[in-house]
Amino acid sequence: MLGYAVVTRRADLPAYVRRHGAVGLLAGAISVLGFLAFLLAAQSLPLGPVVALRETSVIFGAVLGAVVLKEGFGRRRIAAAVLVAAGIALLAWPR
């Protein structure tokens, strides 16, 4: 994304970074910490439940998109969330 912005909007980039750079760095740091937490959990816990828990982020992302960004939450997103939840349940199902 940054490379595309440099090529297409080079003049606008410094002002945008001044305005939103701190939020971008915070989001990047949280993303890295979240992935490191997943790797740590995957090392020391059974992988099935860890992966199932990680997949819930897709559902949270859809809900945040609907609530915060005012995106639609129609039948397709509901069906996708139900499928993800079903997959999580199958991964976490005791054998």
DSSP file (Angstrom, degrees, kcal/mol; ACC not computed):
  #  RESIDUE AA STRUCTURE BP1 BP2  ACC     N-H-->O    O-->H-N    N-H-->O    O-->H-N    TCO  KAPPA ALPHA  PHI   PSI    X-CA   Y-CA   Z-CA
    1    1 A M     >        0   0    0      0, 0.0     4,-2.5     0, 0.0     5,-0.2   0.000 360.0 360.0 360.0 -42.9    0.0    0.0    0.0
    2    2 A L  H  >  +     0   0    0      1,-0.2     4,-2.5     2,-0.2     5,-0.2   0.925 360.0  51.4 -63.2 -43.0    2.8    2.4    0.9
    3    3 A G  H  > S+     0   0    0      1,-0.2     4,-2.0     2,-0.2    -1,-0.2   0.905 110.3  49.2 -59.4 -42.4    4.5    1.8   -2.4
    4    4 A Y  H  > S+     0   0    0      1,-0.2     4,-2.7     2,-0.2     5,-0.3   0.908 111.0  50.1 -63.3 -42.7    1.3    2.5   -4.4
    5    5 A A  H  X S+     0   0    0     -4,-2.5     4,-2.6     1,-0.2    -2,-0.2   0.891 109.0  51.9 -63.8 -39.4    0.8    5.7   -2.4
    6    6 A V  H  < S+     0   0    0     -4,-2.5     4,-0.4     1,-0.2    -1,-0.2   0.905 114.8  42.6 -63.0 -41.1    4.3    6.8   -3.1
    7    7 A V  H  < S+     0   0    0     -4,-2.0     3,-0.2    -5,-0.2    -2,-0.2   0.905 126.7  29.1 -72.9 -41.6    3.8    6.3   -6.8
    8    8 A T  H  < S+     0   0    0     -4,-2.7    -3,-0.2     1,-0.2    -2,-0.2   0.774 133.7  22.2 -95.6 -27.2    0.3    7.7   -7.2
    9    9 A R    >X  +     0   0    0     -4,-2.6     4,-1.3    -5,-0.3     3,-0.6  -0.249  66.7 146.8-137.4  48.2    0.1   10.4   -4.5
   10   10 A R  T 34 S+     0   0    0     -4,-0.4     3,-0.3     1,-0.2    -1,-0.1   0.860  74.8  51.4 -55.4 -40.4    3.6   11.4   -3.6
   11   11 A A  T 34 S+     0   0    0      1,-0.2     4,-0.4     2,-0.1    -1,-0.2   0.829 111.8  46.3 -70.1 -31.7    2.6   15.1   -2.9
   12   12 A D  T <> S+     0   0    0     -3,-0.6     4,-1.9     1,-0.2    -1,-0.2   0.658  92.9  83.4 -83.3 -16.4   -0.2   14.1   -0.5
   13   13 A L  H  X S+     0   0    0     -4,-1.3     4,-2.7    -3,-0.3     5,-0.2   0.884  84.0  52.2 -62.8 -46.5    1.7   11.5    1.5
   14   14 A P  H  > S+     0   0    0      0, 0.0     4,-2.3     0, 0.0    -1,-0.2   0.918 112.3  46.1 -59.5 -42.5    3.6   13.7    4.0
   15   15 A A  H  > S+     0   0    0     -4,-0.4     4,-2.0     2,-0.2    -2,-0.2   0.900 113.3  50.1 -65.6 -39.1    0.5   15.5    5.2
   16   16 A Y  H  X S+     0   0    0     -4,-1.9     4,-3.0     2,-0.2     5,-0.3   0.912 110.4  49.4 -65.1 -42.2   -1.4   12.2    5.4
   17   17 A V  H  X S+     0   0    0     -4,-2.7     4,-2.4     1,-0.2     5,-0.3   0.902 110.4  50.7 -65.3 -40.4    1.4   10.6    7.5
   18   18 A R  H  < S+     0   0    0     -4,-2.3     4,-0.3    -5,-0.2    -1,-0.2   0.900 116.9  41.3 -61.3 -39.6    1.5   13.6    9.8
   19   19 A R  H  < S+     0   0    0     -4,-2.0    -2,-0.2    -5,-0.2    -1,-0.2   0.884 135.1  14.2 -76.6 -39.9   -2.3   13.3   10.3
   20   20 A H  H  X S+     0   0    0     -4,-3.0     4,-2.1    -5,-0.2    -3,-0.2   0.348  92.5 103.0-122.4   4.6   -2.6    9.5   10.6
   21   21 A G  H  X S+     0   0    0     -4,-2.4     4,-2.5    -5,-0.3     5,-0.2   0.874  81.1  52.2 -61.8 -40.8    0.9    8.2   11.1
   22   22 A A  H  > S+     0   0    0     -5,-0.3     4,-2.3    -4,-0.3    -1,-0.2   0.906 110.7  47.8 -64.3 -41.4    0.6    7.5   14.9
   23   23 A V  H  > S+     0   0    0      2,-0.2     4,-2.7     1,-0.2    -1,-0.2   0.902 111.7  51.1 -65.8 -40.2   -2.6    5.5   14.4
   24   24 A G  H  X S+     0   0    0     -4,-2.1     4,-2.4     2,-0.2    -2,-0.2   0.909 110.9  47.4 -63.4 -42.5   -1.0    3.5   11.6
   25   25 A L  H  X S+     0   0    0     -4,-2.5     4,-2.5     2,-0.2    -2,-0.2   0.901 112.6  49.6 -65.4 -40.3    2.0    2.7   13.7
   26   26 A L  H  X S+     0   0    0     -4,-2.3     4,-2.6     2,-0.2     5,-0.2   0.933 111.7  48.3 -63.4 -46.0   -0.2    1.7   16.6
   27   27 A A  H  X S+     0   0    0     -4,-2.7     4,-2.2     1,-0.2    -2,-0.2   0.902 112.5  49.3 -61.8 -41.2   -2.3   -0.6   14.4
   28   28 A G  H  X S+     0   0    0     -4,-2.4     4,-2.3     2,-0.2    -1,-0.2   0.910 111.2  48.9 -63.8 -42.3    0.8   -2.1   12.9
   29   29 A A  H  X S+     0   0    0     -4,-2.5     4,-2.6     1,-0.2    -2,-0.2   0.909 111.7  48.9 -64.9 -41.8    2.3   -2.8   16.4
   30   30 A I  H  X S+     0   0    0     -4,-2.6     4,-2.5     2,-0.2    -1,-0.2   0.889 110.4  52.3 -64.4 -38.4   -1.0   -4.4   17.6
   31   31 A S  H  X S+     0   0    0     -4,-2.2     4,-2.1    -5,-0.2    -2,-0.2   0.924 111.1  46.0 -63.2 -45.0   -1.1   -6.5   14.5
   32   32 A V  H  X S+     0   0    0     -4,-2.3     4,-2.5     2,-0.2    -2,-0.2   0.918 113.0  50.0 -64.6 -43.4    2.4   -7.8   15.1
   33   33 A L  H  X S+     0   0    0     -4,-2.6     4,-2.3     1,-0.2    -2,-0.2   0.895 109.5  52.1 -62.8 -39.4    1.7   -8.4   18.8
   34   34 A G  H  X S+     0   0    0     -4,-2.5     4,-2.0     2,-0.2    -1,-0.2   0.909 110.8  46.8 -63.2 -42.0   -1.4  -10.3   17.9
   35   35 A F  H  X S+     0   0    0     -4,-2.1     4,-2.5     2,-0.2    -2,-0.2   0.890 111.3  51.5 -68.2 -38.1    0.5  -12.6   15.4
   36   36 A L  H  X S+     0   0    0     -4,-2.5     4,-2.4     2,-0.2    -2,-0.2   0.887 108.3  52.1 -64.6 -37.3    3.2  -13.1   18.0
   37   37 A A  H  X S+     0   0    0     -4,-2.3     4,-2.5     2,-0.2    -2,-0.2   0.905 109.4  50.2 -63.7 -40.5    0.6  -14.1   20.6
   38   38 A F  H  X S+     0   0    0     -4,-2.0     4,-2.9     2,-0.2    -2,-0.2   0.937 110.8  48.6 -61.6 -46.3   -0.8  -16.6   18.0
   39   39 A L  H  X S+     0   0    0     -4,-2.5     4,-1.4     2,-0.2    -2,-0.2   0.901 111.9  49.1 -62.0 -40.8    2.7  -18.1   17.4
   40   40 A L  H  X S+     0   0    0     -4,-2.4     4,-1.4     2,-0.2    -1,-0.2   0.925 113.8  45.7 -63.8 -44.6    3.3  -18.4   21.1
   41   41 A A  H  X S+     0   0    0     -4,-2.5     4,-2.2     1,-0.2    -2,-0.2   0.897 110.1  54.2 -65.5 -39.4    0.0  -20.1   21.7
   42   42 A A  H  < S+     0   0    0     -4,-2.9    -1,-0.2     1,-0.2    -2,-0.2   0.791 107.6  52.6 -65.8 -27.1    0.5  -22.4   18.7
   43   43 A Q  H  < S+     0   0    0     -4,-1.4    -1,-0.2    -5,-0.2    -2,-0.2   0.852 121.7  26.7 -74.4 -35.2    3.8  -23.5   20.1
   44   44 A S  H  < S+     0   0    0     -4,-1.4    -2,-0.2    -3,-0.2    -1,-0.1   0.538 116.0  54.1-112.2  -7.0    2.5  -24.5   23.6
   45   45 A L  S  < S-     0   0    0     -4,-2.2     2,-0.1    -5,-0.1     5,-0.0  -0.808  96.8 -77.2-123.4 164.5   -1.2  -25.4   23.1
   46   46 A P     >  -     0   0    0      0, 0.0     4,-1.2     0, 0.0    -2,-0.1  -0.403  42.7-134.2 -59.8 136.5   -3.1  -27.8   20.9
   47   47 A L  H  > S+     0   0    0      1,-0.2     4,-2.8     2,-0.2     5,-0.3   0.831  92.6  66.1 -68.7 -35.5   -3.3  -26.3   17.4
   48   48 A G  H  > S+     0   0    0      1,-0.2     4,-2.3     2,-0.2    -1,-0.2   0.941 106.5  38.7 -54.9 -56.8   -7.0  -27.0   16.7
   49   49 A P  H  > S+     0   0    0      0, 0.0     4,-2.4     0, 0.0    -1,-0.2   0.851 115.3  54.7 -64.8 -32.6   -8.4  -24.7   19.4
   50   50 A V  H  X S+     0   0    0     -4,-1.2     4,-2.1     2,-0.2    -2,-0.2   0.937 111.0  44.2 -65.1 -45.8   -5.8  -22.0   18.7
   51   51 A V  H  X S+     0   0    0     -4,-2.8     4,-2.0     2,-0.2    -1,-0.2   0.893 112.0  54.0 -65.2 -39.8   -6.6  -21.9   15.0
   52   52 A A  H  X S+     0   0    0     -4,-2.3     4,-0.6    -5,-0.3    -2,-0.2   0.919 109.8  46.8 -60.9 -43.6  -10.3  -21.8   15.8
   53   53 A L  H >< S+     0   0    0     -4,-2.4     3,-0.9     1,-0.2     4,-0.3   0.887 109.7  54.0 -65.7 -38.2   -9.8  -18.9   18.1
   54   54 A R  H >< S+     0   0    0     -4,-2.1     3,-1.6     1,-0.2     4,-0.2   0.863 100.9  60.2 -64.2 -35.1   -7.7  -17.0   15.6
   55   55 A E  H >X S+     0   0    0     -4,-2.0     3,-1.5     1,-0.3     4,-0.7   0.694  85.8  76.5 -68.6 -17.8  -10.4  -17.4   12.9
   56   56 A T  H <X S+     0   0    0     -3,-0.9     4,-2.4    -4,-0.6    -1,-0.3   0.731  77.5  76.2 -64.8 -18.0  -12.9  -15.5   15.1
   57   57 A S  H <> S+     0   0    0     -3,-1.6     4,-2.5    -4,-0.3    -1,-0.3   0.818  87.4  59.5 -62.2 -28.6  -11.0  -12.4   14.0
   58   58 A V  H <> S+     0   0    0     -3,-1.5     4,-1.9    -4,-0.2    -1,-0.2   0.918 107.5  44.9 -63.5 -43.2  -12.8  -12.6   10.7
   59   59 A I  H  X S+     0   0    0     -4,-0.7     4,-2.4    -3,-0.2    -2,-0.2   0.927 113.0  49.8 -67.4 -44.6  -16.2  -12.3   12.4
   60   60 A F  H  X S+     0   0    0     -4,-2.4     4,-2.9     1,-0.2     5,-0.2   0.895 109.4  53.0 -61.5 -39.2  -15.0   -9.5   14.6
   61   61 A G  H  X S+     0   0    0     -4,-2.5     4,-2.4     2,-0.2    -1,-0.2   0.902 109.3  48.5 -61.8 -41.3  -13.7   -7.7   11.5
   62   62 A A  H  X S+     0   0    0     -4,-1.9     4,-1.9     2,-0.2    -2,-0.2   0.901 113.2  47.3 -65.8 -40.8  -17.1   -8.0    9.8
   63   63 A V  H  X S+     0   0    0     -4,-2.4     4,-2.8     2,-0.2     5,-0.3   0.925 112.7  48.6 -67.2 -44.0  -18.9   -6.7   12.9
   64   64 A L  H  X>S+     0   0    0     -4,-2.9     4,-2.7     1,-0.2     5,-1.1   0.898 109.8  53.1 -62.5 -39.7  -16.5   -3.8   13.3
   65   65 A G  H  <5S+     0   0    0     -4,-2.4     6,-2.3    -5,-0.2     4,-0.3   0.898 112.9  44.0 -60.7 -40.1  -16.9   -3.0    9.6
   66   66 A A  H  <5S+     0   0    0     -4,-1.9     4,-0.3     4,-0.2    -2,-0.2   0.910 123.4  34.6 -71.4 -42.5  -20.6   -2.9   10.0
   67   67 A V  H  <5S+     0   0    0     -4,-2.8    -2,-0.2    -5,-0.1    -3,-0.2   0.948 130.1  27.5 -80.4 -50.4  -20.7   -0.9   13.3
   68   68 A V  T  <5S+     0   0    0     -4,-2.7    -3,-0.2    -5,-0.3    -2,-0.1   0.920 131.5  33.5 -82.1 -45.8  -17.7    1.4   12.9
   69   69 A L  S   <S-     0   0    0     -5,-1.1    -3,-0.2    -4,-0.3    -1,-0.2   0.465 100.5-126.5 -93.1  -1.2  -17.4    1.8    9.1
   70   70 A K        +     0   0    0     -6,-0.3    -4,-0.2    -4,-0.3     2,-0.1   0.819  51.7 160.0  60.6  33.2  -21.2    1.6    8.5
   71   71 A E        -     0   0    0     -6,-2.3    -1,-0.2    -7,-0.1     2,-0.0  -0.479  47.7 -91.5 -78.9 157.4  -20.7   -1.2    5.9
   72   72 A G        -     0   0    0     -2,-0.1    -1,-0.1     1,-0.1     2,-0.1  -0.357  27.6-161.6 -68.3 149.7  -23.7   -3.4    5.1
   73   73 A F        +     0   0    0     -7,-0.1    -1,-0.1    -3,-0.1   -10,-0.0  -0.546  36.6 152.1-128.8  64.8  -24.2   -6.6    7.1
   74   74 A G     >  -     0   0    0     -2,-0.1     4,-2.3     4,-0.0     5,-0.2   0.133  62.4 -67.8 -85.0-162.3  -26.5   -8.4    4.7
   75   75 A R  H  > S+     0   0    0      1,-0.2     4,-2.8     2,-0.2     5,-0.2   0.847 127.5  55.9 -61.3 -37.7  -27.2  -12.1    4.0
   76   76 A R  H  > S+     0   0    0      2,-0.2     4,-2.4     1,-0.2    -1,-0.2   0.926 111.0  43.0 -64.6 -43.6  -23.8  -12.7    2.5
   77   77 A R  H  > S+     0   0    0      2,-0.2     4,-2.7     1,-0.2    -2,-0.2   0.890 114.4  50.7 -69.7 -37.6  -21.9  -11.5    5.5
   78   78 A I  H  X S+     0   0    0     -4,-2.3     4,-2.4     2,-0.2    -2,-0.2   0.934 112.0  47.6 -63.8 -44.1  -24.2  -13.3    7.9
   79   79 A A  H  X S+     0   0    0     -4,-2.8     4,-2.4     1,-0.2    -2,-0.2   0.915 112.6  49.1 -62.5 -42.3  -23.8  -16.5    5.9
   80   80 A A  H  X S+     0   0    0     -4,-2.4     4,-2.5     2,-0.2    -2,-0.2   0.913 111.2  49.3 -63.3 -42.4  -20.0  -16.1    5.9
   81   81 A A  H  X S+     0   0    0     -4,-2.7     4,-2.6     2,-0.2    -1,-0.2   0.892 111.0  50.2 -64.0 -39.2  -20.0  -15.5    9.6
   82   82 A V  H  X S+     0   0    0     -4,-2.4     4,-2.5     2,-0.2    -2,-0.2   0.910 110.8  49.5 -65.4 -41.5  -22.1  -18.6   10.2
   83   83 A L  H  X S+     0   0    0     -4,-2.4     4,-2.4     2,-0.2    -2,-0.2   0.908 112.0  47.8 -64.2 -41.3  -19.7  -20.7    8.0
   84   84 A V  H  X S+     0   0    0     -4,-2.5     4,-2.4     2,-0.2    -2,-0.2   0.929 112.3  49.5 -63.9 -44.1  -16.7  -19.4    9.9
   85   85 A A  H  X S+     0   0    0     -4,-2.6     4,-2.4     1,-0.2    -2,-0.2   0.891 110.8  50.2 -62.5 -39.0  -18.4  -20.1   13.3
   86   86 A A  H  X S+     0   0    0     -4,-2.5     4,-2.3     2,-0.2    -1,-0.2   0.907 110.5  49.7 -65.4 -41.0  -19.3  -23.6   12.1
   87   87 A G  H  X S+     0   0    0     -4,-2.4     4,-2.3     2,-0.2    -2,-0.2   0.890 110.2  50.6 -63.2 -39.2  -15.7  -24.2   11.0
   88   88 A I  H  X S+     0   0    0     -4,-2.4     4,-2.2     2,-0.2    -2,-0.2   0.926 109.8  50.2 -63.0 -44.7  -14.5  -23.0   14.4
   89   89 A A  H  X S+     0   0    0     -4,-2.4     4,-0.9     1,-0.2    -2,-0.2   0.905 111.1  49.1 -61.7 -40.9  -16.9  -25.4   16.1
   90   90 A L  H  < S+     0   0    0     -4,-2.3     3,-0.3     1,-0.2    -1,-0.2   0.889 111.4  49.1 -66.4 -38.4  -15.7  -28.3   14.0
   91   91 A L  H  < S+     0   0    0     -4,-2.3    -1,-0.2     1,-0.2    -2,-0.2   0.873 116.4  42.2 -67.2 -35.7  -12.0  -27.5   14.7
   92   92 A A  H  < S+     0   0    0     -4,-2.2    -1,-0.2    -5,-0.2    -2,-0.2   0.531  85.4 120.8 -89.4  -6.1  -12.6  -27.3   18.4
   93   93 A W     <  -     0   0    0     -4,-0.9     2,-0.1    -3,-0.3    -3,-0.0  -0.367  69.8-116.5 -61.9 129.4  -14.9  -30.3   18.6
   94   94 A P              0   0    0      0, 0.0    -1,-0.1     0, 0.0    -2,-0.1  -0.396 360.0 360.0 -67.5 144.0  -13.5  -32.9   20.9
   95   95 A R              0   0    0     -2,-0.1    -2,-0.1    -3,-0.1    -3,-0.0   0.422 360.0 360.0 -99.3 360.0  -12.5  -36.2   19.3
